[in-house]
Amino acid sequence: GGDGGSSWYRLTGVIVHVGTADSGHYYSLVRQGERWTGLNDDDAYSFSGPAIPEADCFGGYDASRHPDLQRSAYMIFYEREGVDGPEAETAKLEPEEATGKG
């Protein structure tokens, strides 16, 4: 909100598009703790680190797999990890209590 509070978020998943505007393929990158898992059809692979490989999500190319197809994040998922300021008390409430519904 605009009342001086702030929230912080952690990237928890990405759906990646490989291809062009006309066609392509999608796969997922999912964070579990500090480990990431890539899920691409019947291929699952793990990697660790604070971030996902840039070539997967920032308009990069992978010459070894698909040299002519660009990879870009199509959808990203975040999880709120915390909140400061006046919103902190509301953030502790159940969703129905925070909205006054229920």
C-alpha positions as CSV (number, residue, x, y, z in Angstrom):
1,G,0.0,0.0,0.0
2,G,0.9,3.6,-0.1
3,D,0.9,4.1,3.7
4,G,4.7,3.6,4.3
5,G,4.7,-0.1,4.6
6,S,6.8,-2.4,2.5
7,S,6.7,-6.1,1.6
8,W,9.4,-8.3,0.3
9,Y,9.0,-11.3,-2.0
10,R,11.0,-14.4,-3.0
11,L,10.9,-15.8,-6.5
12,T,9.5,-19.3,-6.3
13,G,8.8,-20.3,-9.9
14,V,9.0,-19.4,-13.6
15,I,7.2,-20.7,-16.7
16,V,9.7,-20.3,-19.6
17,H,8.7,-20.0,-23.2
18,V,11.1,-21.2,-25.9
19,G,10.3,-20.2,-29.4
20,T,8.8,-17.4,-31.4
21,A,5.6,-15.4,-31.2
22,D,4.0,-17.9,-33.5
23,S,5.0,-21.2,-31.8
24,G,7.0,-22.7,-29.1
25,H,7.3,-24.8,-26.0
26,Y,6.9,-24.2,-22.3
27,Y,8.7,-25.6,-19.3
28,S,8.8,-24.7,-15.6
29,L,11.5,-23.8,-13.0
30,V,10.4,-24.3,-9.4
31,R,12.2,-23.3,-6.2
32,Q,12.1,-25.6,-3.2
33,G,14.1,-24.0,-0.4
34,E,17.5,-23.1,-2.0
35,R,17.2,-25.7,-4.7
36,W,15.6,-25.2,-8.1
37,T,14.0,-28.0,-10.2
38,G,13.5,-27.7,-14.0
39,L,10.5,-29.6,-15.3
40,N,10.5,-30.0,-19.1
41,D,8.2,-32.8,-20.4
42,D,9.8,-36.0,-19.2
43,D,13.0,-34.3,-18.1
44,A,13.5,-33.2,-14.5
45,Y,16.8,-31.7,-13.4
46,S,18.0,-29.8,-10.3
47,F,20.3,-26.9,-9.7
48,S,21.2,-24.8,-6.7
49,G,21.9,-21.2,-6.1
50,P,20.2,-17.9,-5.4
51,A,19.0,-17.4,-8.9
52,I,17.9,-19.1,-12.1
53,P,20.2,-19.3,-15.1
54,E,19.9,-16.0,-17.0
55,A,19.8,-17.8,-20.4
56,D,16.6,-19.4,-19.4
57,C,14.5,-16.3,-18.6
58,F,16.0,-13.1,-19.9
59,G,15.7,-13.4,-23.7
60,G,18.7,-15.7,-24.1
61,Y,19.7,-18.3,-26.6
62,D,21.0,-21.8,-26.0
63,A,23.2,-22.7,-28.9
64,S,23.7,-26.3,-27.8
65,R,19.9,-27.1,-27.7
66,H,18.0,-24.6,-29.8
67,P,20.3,-21.9,-31.4
68,D,17.5,-20.2,-33.3
69,L,14.9,-20.1,-30.5
70,Q,14.8,-17.4,-27.8
71,R,14.0,-18.2,-24.2
72,S,12.0,-15.8,-22.1
73,A,10.1,-15.9,-18.8
74,Y,6.4,-16.1,-19.7
75,M,5.0,-16.1,-16.2
76,I,6.7,-15.6,-12.8
77,F,5.6,-16.6,-9.3
78,Y,6.5,-14.9,-6.1
79,E,5.8,-15.7,-2.4
80,R,5.5,-12.8,0.1
81,E,8.1,-13.4,2.8
82,G,7.5,-10.4,5.0
83,V,5.9,-7.1,5.5
84,D,7.0,-4.0,7.5
85,G,5.1,-0.9,8.7
86,P,1.4,-0.4,9.2
87,E,0.5,-3.4,7.0
88,A,2.3,-5.8,9.3
89,E,-0.6,-6.4,11.6
90,T,-3.1,-7.0,8.7
91,A,-0.7,-9.4,7.1
92,K,-0.9,-11.6,10.2
93,L,-4.7,-12.0,9.8
94,E,-6.4,-14.8,7.9
95,P,-7.5,-13.6,4.4
96,E,-11.2,-13.3,5.5
97,E,-10.3,-11.2,8.5
98,A,-8.0,-8.9,6.5
99,T,-10.7,-8.0,4.0
100,G,-13.6,-7.9,6.6
101,K,-15.4,-10.7,4.7
102,G,-16.4,-13.9,6.3
